[in-house]
Every structure is written in structure tokens, then in C-alpha cells.
């Protein structure tokens, strides 16, 4: 269908919304388009990540399950950067499988970096449980965060740890359950 109201991208009128792929009507259907406006990624890693007590380290994402207009790219050494084809507000949901071999709980710090610049207010501080009764301390830590991004932006998730006893852990599967990813990230567009 043509654009009879001469809408610009992002404008809404009487039950219609125009995106980069066409006009969406009040019932959610797309007209005059061959592609969905959805933008998302689901990625994870199946390795132990050691991190550092002195140097911010980006999470690695070695496996991509699904992606559309968002990709994992290399920082020159490893697959750590999430690159965005389109501007918009994006919801980041992540979880990390942490392990601690120390008999005291130990802190980790996790934050976002856009195009090499740390995002103010994005740091999360969490404690990884202590080792006890001959078993390492372990937990899954995660949260979500909204970021307003431009087309071409590259986002990294950074972390540091209080102690060398802490790692982002990968656990092999057994006959009873599958393996455990060390890090999982899903991102989807909220607007744009």
C-alpha cells in the first residue's frame, strides 16, 4: 500500500505506524513490505572466562543462536562486540554462570561500554557465593538494561572481579542434564 498520509518513519496516525519496512496497521499487519521490522540477537559462550582483578575485560560470545540486524563481531582478538544495524532503544538481558573457589564470597562488577566508552550508571555489583563443604561456590547472576543506540554502535559487556578465585564458568553436560553456558545474552529492539 502507498503512504497516503505522507508519514515519516516513526510517525503514528489513526492506527498506522510507519517503520523502515512498511506501514503497520492497528491490527499489527504489515503492508507493502517483504521483511519484518524485528531486530534481535541471542548469543552465548561455552568456555571458561577468567577475567581480571585489575583490567576491565569484555565478555566473549562465541556462539550465536539467532540474529537479525544485530551481530557479534571481533574486537581484534575475540568475539566481544555486539554491533547494531539500526538506531533504537534496545533491551539487553544477560546472565552469567559464576564460580568461586575461595572460602569467602567475592564481588564482581559488570557494566556496559558503547564504542569504547563506559556507560555511566550501568555498573552492577554482585557477590559470588563462597566455596563450602568441598564444593565451589556458584550462582547465576543477571539483569536487564535499556540502551539508546545509533546505527553502527558497538556494545561490549565488561567485567572485573575482586579475586582470582572467581571465573565465569562453563560446566559440561552429563547423562542427566546438558552443559551450562558461561554467559548468555539476548537483545531485542524496543523502539526504532
N, C-alpha and C positions, 0 to 999 in steps of 0.2 A: 504494500500500500504506500502511496505517496505520503508526504508530510504536509497535509493541508493547512495545519496551523502554524507552519514555519517555526517549529520548535528547535531550539539548540540542544545539544547534548546536556542531559541533567535536568532539563526543564520538565515540569509536570503541568498538565491541563486536563480537566474533566475526565479523569480516569485513564489518561495516557501518560507514558513516560518514555522519553527517547534516550537510548543508550548508544554505544558505539556500534551496535549490531542491528538496530532497528527500533521500531516503536512497540512498546509493551502496552497492552490494553488492560483495563481494570480486571479482567479475568485472568491475567498473568500470561496470556498468549503473546507470542512474538509474531509480528507481521513484517514482510519484506526483509527476511533475514535467513541465513543458512547456518548460523552459529549461535550458540548460547553465550550470554554475556558473563557467565561464571568464570571466576578466577580463583584457583586454589592449588595447594600442594599438600601432600602427605609424604614425609620422609623420615628416615631413622638411621641408626648406625648399629652395627653388630660387632664392635670392637671395644676393648677396654680403653678408656681415655684417661690419661694420668693427670693432666692439668699441671698447675704450678702454684707454689706458695708465694711467688714474687712477681710473676709476669702474667698479665691477663691472657687467657687462652681461649680461642673460639671453639665452640662445639663443632664436631665433624658430622656430616650427614652423608654416609656412603651409599645409601640405598634410597631411591625414590619410588614410592608405590604408585602415586597418581600425581599428575600436574597439568595445569592449564594456565598459561600466561605467567607462571611463576616457576623459576628454575633454580636448582642448586648448581653453583659454579665454583671453580677453584680460586683460592686466594694466591695461587702460585705454588703452593705446597700441598694443600688438601682441599676437599670439598667442604667449605665452611660458609660460603656466601649465598644468601637467598636473594635472587635478582627478580625484579618486578617489571613486567612489560607495560603496565598501565598504572596511572596515578589512582589513588583512592585511600580509604581508610580500611585497614586490614586487621583482622583478629588473629593473633598468634596464641596458640595453645600448645604447651610443651610439657613434657615430663622427663625426668632423668632418674635412672636407677643407680643410686649411690651406695658405696660400700666403705666401711670404716674398720680398720684392723686395730685401732687404738682402744684402750680400756676406758677412755673418756670420750664423750661426744665432741665432735669437731664441726666448726662452721664452714659454710660455703657461701659465696657471693655470686649471683647471676645477674646479668644486665644485658641491655640491647645496645648495639652500635650501628649507626647508619652512615654509610660511605666513610668509614673510618673514624667517626665522631661518636663518643659515648652519649647516650640519651639521658639527660638529667632526670632524676626521679624514677628511673627504671630498675634500679638495683633491688634485688630481693636477697635477704639474709635468712639462711635456714641452717639448722643443726642436723648433722648425720649421727644417728644413734651409736652408742659405744658398743664395742665387742664385749661379749659376755658368755660365760659357760662354754668356752671353746668355739664359739660361733662369731663370725664377723657381724658387726652392726650393718644393717642395710635398710633402705627405705626408698620409696619413690617420692620425689618432690616435683611439684609443677604448679603452674598457674597460667592465666591468660593475660594478654596485654594488647591494647589497641595502638596502632601506629598509623599516622597520616603520612603517606609516601608519594613520591613523584615517580613518573615513568623512568626506568633505568636505575632507580635506587637499589643499593646492595646492603642487606641487613645481615649482621652477624650476632649470634648469641654468645656472650663472653662469660667466662667464669674464672674464679680464683678460689683457693682453699686454704684453710688455716694450717693444715698438717699434711705431710707427705703420706700419711696413713689413709687418706681419703682418695677414692678414684670413682670415676663414672664406670660402672661395672657392666660387663656382658656375662650372662650365665648361659651355658649350654643347656639344651633340652635333654630330657630323659624319655624313657618309655611312657611316663605318666603325664608329662607336660612339655610344651615346646620351649624353645630358647627365649631369653629375655633380652630385648634391645637395650642398649645402654642409654640411648636418647631417642625420643620420639617428638616430632614437630608436625603440627598441622596449621595451615594458614589459609584463611579464606577472606574474600573481599566483603566488606560491609556496605561500602558505597563506591561510586566511581565508575 
